[in-house]
């Protein structure tokens, strides 16, 4: 498989998409038709060399998304436990 490289303007467009849409890595990868690992790598390694301010915004969105996912996972695990123990039907 051929590795895709992006120009600075393409990387900025991807980063801005993440910030403006509060998009996850998965949603961003799907939107731009690239792999999740490529998006993560570009945002963590390439964007800081282009714009530290944009990088900080992207990381803030990633952090928000991670916290929201952890919260959903915690609620799902709690509900599953309640169902297993018979405390909720």
MARLUM-164767 format. One record per atom (N, C-alpha, C, O): x, y, z; residue in three letters. Coordinates in pm, whole numbers, plus 50000, padded with zeros to 5 digits. Example, Ala and Ser with C-alpha at 12.3 -4.5 7.8 and 13.67 -1.06 7.14 Angstrom:
513194943150780ala
512304955050780ala
513204967050780ala
514244966850846ala
512854977550708ser
513674989450714ser
512905000350787ser
513415011450804ser
//
This chain:
500844988350000unk
500005000050000unk
500895012550000unk
501855013450077unk
500565021749915unk
501335034049902unk
500955043750014unk
499775045750042unk
501965049650077unk
501705059450182unk
501305072550119unk
501875077050019unk
500295078750179unk
499835091550129unk
500515102650207unk
500595102150329unk
500985112550136unk
501555124250202unk
500635136050175unk
499945136450073unk
500645145250265unk
499775156950252unk
500605169650253unk
501645170550318unk
500125179450180unk
500755192550182unk
500355199550312unk
499425195350381unk
501045210150343unk
500715217850463unk
499275222850459unk
498585222550561unk
498825227350342unk
497455232550332unk
496425221450355unk
495375223950413unk
496725209350309unk
495815198050334unk
495785194450482unk
494725191550538unk
496955194650546unk
497015191650689unk
496255202050770unk
495565198650866unk
496375214550731unk
495645225250800unk
494145223350780unk
493365225350874unk
493725219550661unk
492305217150635unk
491775205750722unk
490665206550775unk
492565195150737unk
492165183850821unk
492065188350967unk
491095185151036unk
493055195651013unk
493055200351152unk
491875209751177unk
491225208851281unk
491615218651084unk
490475227851100unk
489155220151101unk
488245223751175unk
489055209751020unk
487855201351020unk
487645195351159unk
486525195251210unk
488715190451219unk
488625184551353unk
488155194951453unk
487255192351533unk
488765206651450unk
488445217051547unk
487015222251529unk
486265223151627unk
486635225551407unk
485325231651384unk
484165221851402unk
483065225851439unk
484415209051377unk
483355199051390unk
483475190651517unk
482655181851543unk
484515193551596unk
484815185451715unk
484825170651677unk
484295162051749unk
485435167951564unk
485415154651504unk
486405145251572unk
487455149351620unk
486035132651574unk
486935122351623unk
487945118851513unk
487775122651397unk
488975111651552unk
489945107051452unk
489245098251350unk
489495099251230unk
488365089451398unk
487645080251309unk
486785087951208unk
486815085051088unk
486025097651256unk
485145105451167unk
485975113451066unk
485595114650950unk
487075118851112unk
487945126651023unk
488545117650916unk
488575121350798unk
489015106050956unk
489605096650859unk
488565092750754unk
488875091950635unk
487355090150799unk
486295086350705unk
485985097850609unk
485815095750489unk
485905109950663unk
485585121750581unk
486635124150473unk
486305127150359unk
487915122750511unk
489005125450416unk
489495112950344unk
490425113650264unk
488855101450372unk
489185088750307unk
490665084950324unk
491355081450228unk
491125085850449unk
492465081650486unk
492365072750609unk
491285071550667unk
493465066650649unk
493425057950765unk
493425066050895unk
493865077550899unk
492915059751001unk
492895066151132unk
494315068651181unk
494605078951241unk
495195059051154unk
496575060751200unk
497255072451128unk
498095079351186unk
496905074551002unk
497475085850929unk
497015099050990unk
497815108251009unk
495725099951020unk
495205112251081unk
495895114751215unk
496335125951242unk
495975104551298unk
496605106051429unk
498065110351415unk
498525119451484unk
498775103851325unk
500195107151304unk
500355121451255unk
501185128951307unk
499565125251158unk
499675138851104unk
499365149351211unk
500045159551220unk
498345146751291unk
497955156651391unk
498965157551505unk
499165168251561unk
499595146451538unk
500555146551649unk
501965150151605unk
502725155551685unk
502335147351482unk
503715149651439unk
503885160951339unk
504905167951341unk
502915162751252unk
503075172651146unk
502495186451182unk
503135196751159unk
501305186551238unk
500655199251270unk
501475207951366unk
501525220051347unk
502125202251469unk
502915210951558unk
504015218551485unk
504405229451528unk
504525212951376unk
505585219951302unk
505015230851212unk
505735239651166unk
503705230251188unk
503055240051102unk
502435251251184unk
502625263051154unk
501675247451288unk
500975257351370unk
500765251851510unk
499965242751531unk
501485257451605unk
501325252651743unk
499945256151798unk
499385248551877unk
499415267551758unk
498085271551806unk
497025261751756unk
496165257551834unk
497065258251630unk
496115248751574unk
496295234951638unk
495325228051666unk
497545231151662unk
497845218451728unk
497185218051866unk
496575207951903unk
497295228751942unk
496695229152076unk
495185227552069unk
494595220852154unk
494555233551969unk
493105232151953unk
492735217751917unk
491765212351970unk
493495211651828unk
493245197851787unk
493365188551908unk
492515179951930unk
494425190251985unk
494635181752103unk
493515183752205unk
493095174252270unk
493035196052218unk
491925198652310unk
490675191052265unk
489955185452349unk
490405190852135unk
489255183252083unk
489455168352107unk
488525161552149unk
490655163352080unk
490925149152104unk
490715145752252unk
490185135152284unk
491135154652341unk
490965152352484unk
489485152152522unk
489045143452598unk
488725161652469unk
487275161852495unk
486625148952447unk
485795143052517unk
487005144552328unk
486445132152272unk
486815120152357unk
485985111252377unk
488045119752406unk
488485108552490unk
487715108352621unk
487315097652668unk
487495120052679unk
486745120752805unk
485295116652784unk
484725109652867unk
484705120952674unk
483315117152644unk
483205102052624unk
482245095852669unk
484185096252556unk
484175081752533unk
484325074352665unk
483635064352689unk
485215079052751unk
485415072552882unk
484125073252963unk
483765063753033unk
483455084552955unk
482195086053028unk
481145076352976unk
480455069853054unk
481025075352843unk
480065065952784unk
480415051552821unk
479535043652854unk
481715048352815unk
482145034752850unk
481835031652996unk
481395020653028unk
482055041353083unk
481785039353225unk
480305037053251unk
479935028353329unk
479465044753185unk
478025043153200unk
477565029653146unk
476735022953208unk
478115025653033unk
477745012752973unk
478185001253063unk
477454991553081unk
479375002353119unk
479874991853208unk
479014991053333unk
478714980053381unk
478625002453387unk
477775002653506unk
476414996453476unk
475914988453556unk
475834999853364unk
474544994153326unk
474654979053306unk
473774971553346unk
475734974853244unk
475954960553224unk
476074953353358unk
475514942453376unk
476774959353451unk
476914953453585unk
475554952553653unk
475234942453715unk
474764963153642unk
473434963153702unk
472574951953644unk
471864945153718unk
472644950153514unk
471874939553450unk
472344925753493unk
471534916953518unk
473654923853502unk
474204910953543unk
473824907453685unk
473564895853717unk
473794917353771unk
473484914753912unk
471994914553939unk
471564912054052unk
471194917353836unk
469744916753852unk
469144929053917unk
467974928853957unk
469914939653929unk
469394951853993unk
468594960353898unk
467854969253940unk
468734957653768unk
467954964453665unk
467564954053563unk
468364945253530unk
466354955053512unk
465914945453412unk
465824951753277unk
465464945153180unk
//
